[in-house]
Amino acid sequence: MSPSVPRALRIPSVSSIAILGAGPIGAAVAHRLAQRARVNTVRLIDASGAVAAGKALDIRQSGPIERFDTVLEADDDVRASASADVIVVADEVDGDEWQGDRGLAMVRQLVEAGITAPLVFAGPSQTWLIEKAYRELKVPARLLVGSAASAIASAVRAIAGLEIGLSAIDVAVVGRPPGLVVGWASAASQGMLVSDLIPAYRLAAISQAVPKLWPPRPYAIGAATAPIVEALVNGSRTHHQAMTVIDGELGARGTAVMLPLLLSRGRIVSHTVPSLSPQERTEFMNATSMSR
């Protein structure tokens, strides 16, 4: 029998990830991608190139301890993302997310440079930017993903799991943050409906707590963003809960909404609306209508 291959060496294909911004969110995403060791190169790009290089070095030096050999690089020019398979839009060293008109100008620069890699918006305040990229810059919806809200879905699964002592909870969290809706009607665990395992008043309490979880912290965003980035590099057979732009569906026009997404190499393949109770669907429709 051949010896087992260390996890850090089992990288399915050559892949490069660019992270725009070496702030707390950008560094957390970079660290988590490096730890998971499923991409080859992670490049932190920030106008403060020296700080970005220092953070990249810190993460790289933890590799022997955490058992990964992902290449960490740094640059101070947004154009260094041109060859990346996936571009993560995060926050700068000073902690400000890429957002507003300045963020839109940066995304326009990428579009005008002909970059066609998917854009993963990791900041909690970037919903407007996702929508503007679609509406004004005409970036296809299949290339726009928002990952910050995915951390809330993970938190809901963890909280529900604690209620019944199980970790394998399949529950959809949909809508538009902070107005996210938990789809308890179709939530399941080990072949059983969660609504049969957890009292209705406890499910209601979890749902009411969801807005208080927003915005998620950088480490939670990093943990939620990494699997989405990897799915956009290597493809995935499972659905990932993240934000996408819907246009003409559910009465929404160019609106960023969190839904279960099927991700393939370089794009969103499809999205689905999970089964919802009448009340959940009403709340979801109300959330999607808050697009302006």
C-alpha positions, 0 to 999 in steps of 0.5 A: 500500500502506498503511503498516504499523501499529506493533506497539504499536498492534495491540491486538485489543480493549480489555482490562484486566489486574489484578495483585494484588501489586507484588512481583518476580513481579507487576512482572515479569508487568506488564513483560512484558505491557507489552512484548508490547503485546497488552493495553491496561491493566495495573494493579498493585495493592498495599497499598503503593500508592506503591511500586506506583505507582513500579514502574508509572511505571518500566515506563511510562517504558521504553515509548519505548525498548522501543516499547510504549504499554501503559497502566500504573496502580497502586492500593492496593485489591484492589477495583480489580480488579473491572473487569479481564478477567483477575486475576493473583495474584502477590506483594506488595512485600515479596516474599511471595506471596499464599498460605496463609490470608491468600491464601485470605481475599483470594480470598474477598473477590474471590468475595464481590464477585462477580468472575467474571474468570479468576484466574491464580496466578503464584506457585510456592507457590500450588498450595494456594491454587488448590485451596482456591479450587476446593474451599472457595470453589467457584470453577469450575475453568475460571476457575483457572489456575496459570502458574508451572510454565509457566516450567519447560515453557519451560525444558525446550523450550529445553534440548532445543532446545540438544541438537539445535540447534533451537528448535521443540520440541513437548514436554509437561511435566505433573504437579504441581510440583516432581514434573513429568514430561516427555512424551518419548514424544510430543515432536517437532520438525519432524516428527521424534520427539525420542527419535530425535534425542536419546540416551535417556541425555540425555533422562533427564538433562534429566528428572532436572534438572527438579526443580532448576529449581523454583521458577522466578525472577520474570522467567521467570514473567513471560515464561511468564504473559504469553501465558497472560493474553493467551490468556484475553483474546483467545482462542488456537488453541494449547495452553498448558501451565499448571496447572488443577484436575482432579476425578474424572479420573486418580483425583484430586479437586480437584487442581491439575495442569499439563496442556496447556490450550486457553484462550478468552476468559475461561475454560479451554475444555479440557485434554488428557493427552498421550501418555505412555510407561508409565513416564511415565504412572506417574510422572504418576499418582504426581504427581497423587496427591500432592494433600494 
